[in-house]
Amino acid sequence: MGAVKAAIGDAVFTFMWVFVSSMFGLFTNLIVTALGLQTLVWAPVLANTSLIFTFVFLFNFLGEFLGGATFNPTGTASFYAAGVGGDSLLSMALRFPAQAAGSVGGALAILEVMPVQYKHMLGGPTLQVDLQTGGLAEGVLTFLMTFAVLVIILKGPRSSLVQAWFLATATVTLVSAGSTYTGPSMNPAYAFGWAFVNKRHNTWEQLYVYWICPFVGAIMAAWEPAHSLTLKPPPPPPPVATSTSTSTNGQIRYRTPSSAELFLEAGTTATSPTNSDSKSSTMKRPGLRHESLSDKIKKYKGVLLVISIPVLLIAFVLFVMPSREDYEYGGGIRKMSTDSRSYAVIFDAGSSGSRVHVYCFDQNLDLVPIGKELELFLQLKPGLSAYANNPQEAANSLVSLLHKAESSVPKELRPKTPVRVGATAGLRALGMDASDKILQAVRDLLRDTSTLKSEANGVTVLDGSQEGSYQWVTINYLLGNLGKKYSNTVGVVDLGGGSVQMAYAISETDAAKAPRLSDGEDTYVKEMFLMGTNYYLYVHSYLHYGLLAARAEMLDASEDSTNPCILAGYDGVYKYGGKDHKASASPSGSNMEECRRLALNALKVNETTCTHMKCTFGGIWNGGGGDGQKNMFVASFFFDRAAQAGFVDSTVPAAKVQPSDFESAAKRACETKLENAKSIYSSVDDNDLPYICMDLVYQYTLLVDGFALDPWQDMTLVKKVQYRTSLVEAAWPLGSAIEAVSSPA
């Protein structure tokens, strides 16, 4: 029962430690910010050390209250190997799983209570180097940490406060030293908890780097030569003579003291007369006795631990490791080996700029970190469409992004890593001849300068349905909705620069009613098979209705040389798609009602060409509505303008709003003069400032009149989506990456 109680205490203790210690980074940041010490390099280090000191001191008493509970398996193993404490191999066999289970519980609990804006600060250690270097680093760091703990606890100061400060200092020092290697963890239970949450607990990386190597390092620290430096026990005395009662007929029996007794003797300053007599009597008979099996096990317990723990861990992981599985996407099936990782590099060549996303997937098609982030994301301006007359310059604009993306992929995996360039509405608007020349220049660039795997159709202009469906897959994948009924998914409206896409899942009945587009070659519905579930996805891309393209439409729709959507005081030219559009404010300044009239005309809301039961705008079928549209996520420029207008915090990844919020923001913007706008909308680029009224009016009109959303309907503005412990950009490239790594090799 003693071992069971110890295991229960460890589980509770580890749960509390993981729950609390996972917030050290957040607490450190809040403390430094509150004190205004962000510019001081030493401030975070001191704050973090002080936090660890405080909680180590408190948890020391808490551990004693729980009967000597611990939260680190390597600590338990090292003290056992050093002959300190009352553990046995059986008790450790119970305590280690209990500590791992407690860690899982602590990680899950902190994820539930942590505010969404801080969840990206959670997460366990991640391997940032190759496997061998990571294992060596984790082993050495654990060796040093264990050695420090043994010295501090066994031979250090007796004051609990001083011990706690020394332990905190050692922890911060070693964590900082290993931050660019493995995290680090130096605690297999802590690493396991977060790995389980992130579905990486049964990988070779987790086993080797965060279990085997730390155990070896910890046991070596408690073994020779570190053992002798730490404990410094006296030479083993000769066998102890023990007088017995009359039941032994006055005979003298001999036995060898245990290592624990030797440790206690080493710390004893007073010796009783009886002990002195016993030691004197033993000198008279230096007899030796044959070592029993039990004595040999005790003598070589360190060796046994070094050998047995890795063997048991390997056997356990091999037992729970999933078998090879089929992963499906849009009908494509690929076998992925259980120990492999797949990377994908996706360029989003949009009208407002070029962006690159690098993703890494495990064998379960789950995202795994690249460095400290779950994806590599970089961007630059302008986009490819800005080089309409110079295709080579357009391709060269991607070079810096390409080099950074390629360097994030392990060298041996680059020839197998697909690279795609998806050009969106901005390039489509240039016309076929100009866009084809730019795309060919990009293909040549990838072929001549990159070691990544170029696909036959990897550089292309995405059609509207591809862009919209990828966006829908991205958001629902990150939310964990794929594999569920269509009614449990969310709809997506993605407002780009040149086009706007709407996508949501509909019933099979509504899908059967979908009309064909005018050319008779395409449909409004894309059938997709994702994670074991068949989806009928309504998707349509409205070309020329993106935010930047809509500006040109609304400027051209003005009946005179001035425009009621332009802030008072501005007179200039708006360049888009290789054309100049006159942009001059009305003498009376911007006017929301007049601007809204222009937006309705640009959207063609009352278009008479609608031949279907329900239309959005421009005569386009709306998909029929339904449960797949009840929860709407709106992205890209919707989030950006909302943050710039001040009704959404730009630092949060997502926010609940209503279309009416855009109306209120538009009213304020349209009452603003250009000379005052910069102080009110400080985060808006100078080139966009004259159009802030126009943009907000258009967004409100698009949602309410174009897509027929209720002005008071709740919807989610999304920039990034919470995926386990990380935040991921809510962009279509992830959907393309999933397809790329799922396609047959």
Phi, psi and omega in degrees: 000330180300318180293323179294316178298320178297320180295318178296317178298319178297319181298314180294316182296315180293321176306311182293321182293315179296319179300314184282311186294336178294343181261004181301318180298316178296314180299318179300314180298317181294319181295311181297320179293316181297327181272356179068035184250024185300331184277350182268123184297324186280344186298310179298324180296314180295318180296317180294318178298319180295321178296312181297319178303313182299313185282328174297319179297315180292318182290338175299314178290323180295321178297321177295322179297327180272016175082034179085032181291150177227163181239008183230113180301325181292328176294315178300315182293322182291321178292324176295315180296331179277356179080024181247134179096175186251021182283157173231173177300325179293314182296322179290328177297333176271325186286321183298310177298326179295319177296319178296318179295319178298323178295318177300314179299318179296319179295317179295322182293316182292329177294329181287324188261342182291129176303146188300327183288348180247358185296334180292348179273355178269167177132148182273190181292147178229142180285124183244005178227185178290166188300316184293315179296319179297316179297318178297316181297315181294322178294315180294317180297319179292322175302311182294320180294315180295317178301316179297318180297315180298317179296313183294316184284317188268327183235004183270196181296151180279342181290127179296324180296314181293319177301314181299320180293318178298318179296319179296317180296316179297320180297309182298319180299313183286325176296318178296319181295326183260008186297331181265006180249295186230002183129301345267183179250300185060018180209100183302325180294315179299315179297321181295320181302311181286328176295322178295316178300322182268009178059041177237015188285340183248037177256158178297324178302313181296317181294310187286308187286319189254359175237297187298306184297318176298321179296317179298316179297318181293317182291324176296326179292329179270356185255183176291142001271352185297329181300314181293326178290329185277308187269324183047057181285157177289162178301144181302126178286163175296167183308142182277129177271131183235120177286141182246172181280186183295343180292344179259006178061030175077005180284161179252128178254151181239144173212160180265129180297149177285165179296328178295320178295321178298319180297318180294321180295325181295333180263007182267131181260338181247140179238129182286159178302325181297316179296322179296317179297320181297316181294324179295319182293328180292331180292339180281346182218089182278050183286150176246149176234156182294134180287133177279172178299321180297319179295320180294321179298317179294321184293322185249031183298325179297316179297317180299319179295315181302323183275314190285321184297310177301320180297315180295320180295317178299316179298319181295313182295319177298329180288319184267354182296129179294150178284173179297137186233162173265135176241129190242144176205116178057032179092346179276141181233137179222134173276127180241130181293152188290339183250016184258159171236150179235136177249156174215135178246119185237123175264131174254098182268083183271176182286333183263354181166170178251137182227149176233138178238133174241124182241152175231132182240147173268189184292342179266009184064029173262144178290140175234155188294150168246104189069232181267352183248159181278347175208156170264125182228123179224152180211160175208162178235152359276184179274178182299328183294344178286349181248045185303327184260005182217080183304320182294320178294325176299314179295318181296337180294343181268354188300313183296321178293320181297315182296318180292321179294316182295323181291342180276350180262131178307140188303320184287343181262352184300317180296341180258000183267116180290141174239130180233146173237114179251108177273139185249214194301324183301318180284327177300325184289343182285342185099160188295317185296310182295318182292322179297321180293319179294316181296322179293322177296323178292319178300316179297321179298314181294320181292322187270335188240351186241146175265002178287162184279113178271130180267158182302316180247033185283340178244110187203164171272118180291135172281166186302321182292325177295311182299316181292319181291322177298320179296318179296316178299316181304305186292317181288330173297312182293328179280352181078024183270340182294137185099349178263175178297153183300330181291345179265002178268171179246151175273158185227132168240120184243110182265104177268197179278319183257340182211166174233135180246142172235134181213134173200156183279139179236170181285162179296328178295313178294326180297324180292338181269358186295130176283158175274154177291168189301330181278352176075006184256340185235165176233166177282345189247132176247123179271129183225138176251109187232123175049047174083005183232138179270127179240142171250111190253116171283127180211135176211140178248126181262097180291142182077007179245013170291168187299315182288322177291324180295329176302313180298318179298317182286328176291319180289336181280350180294139185279343178225192186285346178253166184223130183287359180263350184269137180298142181302134178102357181253136175216109184199201182230136177257123181259127177204134177063030179079010181236155175258136179234126181297129181227093181233138181287150173291150178305328181272001180089186182285149182222122187295316183296317178293322178295321179295325177297319177295321180296320178295321178293320180295323180282343183056050184296322181266032182300128183280354182280359180292115181249011184251172179299316182224136179231157172271275175210159182067022178076020184265134177297141186265003177091351177090352180074207179111185186297331181292350182249001186288331176246110185254133173249123180246137192228180175063240187296338176299313180293315184300311182291325178297319179293318180292330179281346173096003179260008172221138177287121184293344183273347180272150181283335182205158181206143176276127179220180174230154177305329180296338177295325177292325178295314180297319179294324179295320179301315180295317182294320183288346177268003185262140174269154183301323183293337179260349189294323184296324180287334180273318182245068187294335183272356181277135178298146182303325180289336181265343188303317181296343186254012184297322176295312181302314183298314183290321177297316180297317181296318177296314181297320179299316182290313188276312183270323181286304183263004174059037174278145176293136181303337183253011178286133176289138175215166184248119170279128187228131173249315175228154182245136177290119178237101187057248183256008184235164175251131183238137179302128181276073184231156184298334184304330179296320177298321177293322179295320179299317178295320183297315183280346179267348182287151178303138182294000000 
